[in-house]
Structure formats: structure tokens, C-alpha cells
């Protein structure tokens, strides 16, 4: 059986009050429409048509060839939107699920179950429904005594008795593909808004004695449509809860799951501990037995096993096992730390590779450099990589010692086993095992201090 999907993503989203196209607003690190597409793909659907309008190019730039795109130039209703997919799907046999691009909480399992239910019932249309404690504003699904769908009625058109019904139409449907596009030809815009509504297809099919059924979803939250910033925040809260619970079930300890922020594509292995107010973003991967301390932010990071991060910011870099970072350290993009590296408080490292067992305890900047193994970098050291126009690279060999407050003026090469005296400004290469001193010679002037204006007088 061929399975297709149509994703409605043409609405401008004026209630968001944003220059960003509505379906591109993020929920837990990913655009809403990308969440929907990912779940549709996961459900086994191979051909996805996304209906775009406002911001069409932005959606295409994001989703690329994961979908084909149909342009709805004028927003004339959901029925009109679905009809734009006719050139891609209109002559094909199979079933089609229609979803909204602003429902990021929908899950692949629900899509699979709804499609299976639709086929089991040999229906031409299946409404995905949910039970709402407060169904105000939603369309109601009216059933007969045997549970068969009689009709779908909008809230404004419902009787007082019908408004007591808590089973709502979520706006997601499964259709026989050919029946859908045939029925769309008979949908008109004879209504107050002058629009073509997709639910009208249900009545057309029933009038033709076709089977229209309803599949009740397990959770109302999956149907949440995001139309404003309040709903966007609600979606983030619900998605975060889902993500965090999954990590905890997989063996990750979250000290306070309500104050831990993990994007949907983040991977964390077992026995890792995450303290509160931690943000794990993008495609971050964290191995086993790591510790991520409070107030840390990791963006597109890869951490191997047994790594400690304390209150630090790490971006787009790779850290090997048994290293420790922070507190208050900043690992900037394209940095590689090998095993047992220590990057301490107020240390910044950028675009640098650091070998095993190298330590830099505090107040240090290392940018655009290669450091070997077993190096000690003293407090206040700066690798000066920028000459005002270009960035330059320096290399520091194995087993070197860099004294406190040293300035390494790139580009230079410091050999293996070299010793840089504290306070030195290094502008030339230093050979292996050499001592480099580059600072003014100390001179003591006897009793000179007594002649200064602030000197204490007897």
C-alpha cells in the first residue's frame, strides 16, 4: 500500500507577531515543520508534499529534498491548500495523511496506528480525534450509538447538546488518496469566509455512502497547534518533558527535569548526570559516566566518556575521555581535546588541538594552536593569534612548560621539552629543551622608594 503525506505549511501566522515564518519557529531546537516531517518519515511514509505559501523559500532551504513542495499563492482555506498537491498525488492509488505543519508534538506511532486503523475499517476518510476536558472552539465528532461517525460539526454550528461532547476533531486526517482528490472537486466556498474547507470532504464522502470513521488519539497534546507565543511555549514545555523522560528511562540522571533543556536531536549515554539549568543544544552527543554541572551550555558538542563539565560554555568541538572543563571555561568551535586534558576556570580555547594530559588551570586564552602532550600552561598565558588583519597558528611541543603571564605571539613553534619563563613575550621559535626568557631584566634601586611622594616619613 502506497502511503503519502500532505503537510499544510502555508499560513503566515500573524498571531505569532514575528518576521519568521510560523512553521519555522523552534520547539526544543528544531523548526515545528521539521518535527512533523521527521515523524512522518519515521512512520514509513516515503512521499511527502508540503504546501507552502508565505516564506516558501525558507521552508525549502530548511527541508531541502526531504519533501516536494506545492505553492498555495492565495490562502483560500485548508481544502484549497490540499488541492495544490493534486499534480503530485492526484492520480495515485494509496492512502494519504494530512497534517498541519504547526503541530510539532505529533508522533510517528500515532500516524502508523491511524493509517492501520483506516485500512482496517476500509474507510475513505478517517478523522484523528482526541478527548478534550475543555473542547470550546474545537469541532466535535458526532457518533451514533454504535460508535460510527455521523458528522463533524464546528463549535459555532453545534447545538447545546453537541457542545457537551468532548471528542474533538484534531485537524489531522487519513484519506483514500483518489477519493480525497475526487471529493475536493466538489468542495465550494459558500461560507462566511469564502474559503474551501477540508472537513467538507467528509460530508461529500458520506453523501456518497462512503465510510468515514474516527481514530481516537491517546493524547490530546499531540494535536496542539501553535498559533501564538503562548502555544509555542506550551509546546516547548510538553516536548521538553517528553525528551527528558526518554533520557531518564535510558539511564541518564536529571537532577531537576523541569530545569533541564535538551534539544530533540541530542544523544546522551547511560550513567551521565545532568545538573539543573543546563542547555544541551543542536546535535550534541554525550557518552557514558559524564557530569554536566549547573549553568552549562553545550552546542553541537561531542563528548566521549567520563568527562566533567562545570558551569561552562562549549561549542562545536570534540572532547575525548577523562577530560575536565571549568568552571567558567569557554570551548569555542573546532577545538579537539584529547584524553585527560584539564581546562580550568576562565580559560578560553578556540580552533585548537590539545594533546593528552595537557593542563591549563586558569585565566588563559589559546586560539589557533596545536599543543602536544603533557604540557603545563601557566596562569595568564595568551596565545596571541591575531595581528589586526589575519589569524596565525602556533605549535607547542610535548612536555613543554609555559610559565605564567607568557605571551606567545603567533606564528611560532615551541619545541618539545621547552621551558618558557614566566612573563615572557615569545616572538621567535624555541628549540627543543631550550629555556626561553623574553622580559626586562629586574633592577633593584636601594632606598629609592623612600624618595617617592607616598613614602612614609619618620
C-alpha positions, 0 to 999 in steps of 0.5 A: 500500500502506497502511503503519502503525506500532505503537510499544510505549511502555508499560513503566515501566522500573524498571531505569532507577531514575528518576521519568521515564518510560523512553521519555522519557529523552534520547539526544543531546537528544531523548526515545528515543520521539521518535527512533523516531517521527521515523524512522518518519515519515521512512520514509513511514509516515503512521499511527502508534499508540503504546501507552502505559501508565505516564506516558501523559500525558507521552508525549502532551504530548511527541508531541502529534498526531504519533501516536494513542495506545492505553492498555495499563492492565495490562502483560500482555506485548508481544502484549497491548500490540499488541492495544490498537491493534486499534480503530485498525488492526484492520480495515485492509488494509496492512502494519504495523511494530512497534517498541519505543519504547526503541530510539532508534538505529533508522533510517528506511532500515532500516524502508523496506528491511524493509517492501520486503523483506516485500512482496517475499517476500509474507510475513505476518510478517517478523522484523528480525534482526541478527548478534550476536558475543555473542547470550546472552539474545537469541532466535535465528532458526532457518533451514533450509538454504535460508535460510527461517525455521523458528522463533524460539526464546528463549535459555532454550528453545534447545538447545546447538546453537541457542545457537551461532547468532548471528542474533538476533531484534531485537524489531522486526517487519513484519506483514500488518496483518489477519493480525497482528490475526487471529493475536493472537486466538489468542495465550494466556498459558500461560507462566511469566509469564502474559503474551501474547507477540508472537513467538507470532504467528509460530508461529500464522502458520506453523501456518497455512502462512503465510510468515514470513521474516527481514530481516537488519539491517546493524547490530546497534546499531540494535536496542539497547534501553535498559533501564538507565543503562548502555544509555542511555549506550551509546546516547548514545555510538553516536548521538553518533558517528553525528551527528558523522560526518554533520557531518564528511562535510558539511564541518564540522571536529571537532577531537576527535569523541569530545569533541564533543556535538551534539544530533540536531536541530542544523544546522551549515554547511560550513567551521565548526570545532568545538573539543573539549568543546563542547555544541551543544544543542536546535535550534541552527543554525550557518552557514558559516566559524564557530569554536566554541572549547573549553568552549562551550555553545550552546542553541537558538542561531542563528548566521549566518556567520563568527562566533567563539565562545570558551569561552562560554555562549549561549542562545536568541538570534540572532547575525548575521555577523562577530560575536565572543563571549568568552571567558567571555561569557554570551548569555542568551535573546532577545538579537539581535546584529547584524553585527560586534558584539564581546562580550568576556570576562565580559560578560553580555547578556540580552533585548537588541538590539545594533546593528552594530559595537557593542563591549563588551570586558569585565566588563559586564552589559546586560539589557533594552536596545536599543543602536544602532550603533557604540557603545563600552561601557566596562569595568564598565558595568551596565545596571541593569534591575531595581528589586526588583519589575519589569524596565525597558528602556533605549535607547542611541543610535548612536555613543554612548560609555559610559565605564567603571564607568557605571551606567545605571539603567533606564528611560532613553534615551541619545541618539545621539552621547552621551558618558557619563563614566566612573563615572557613575550615569545616572538621567535621559535624555541628549540627543543629543551631550550629555556626561553626568557623574553622580559626586562631584566629586574633592577633593584634601586636601594632606598629609592622608594623612600624618595617617592611622594607616598613614602612614609616619613619618620 
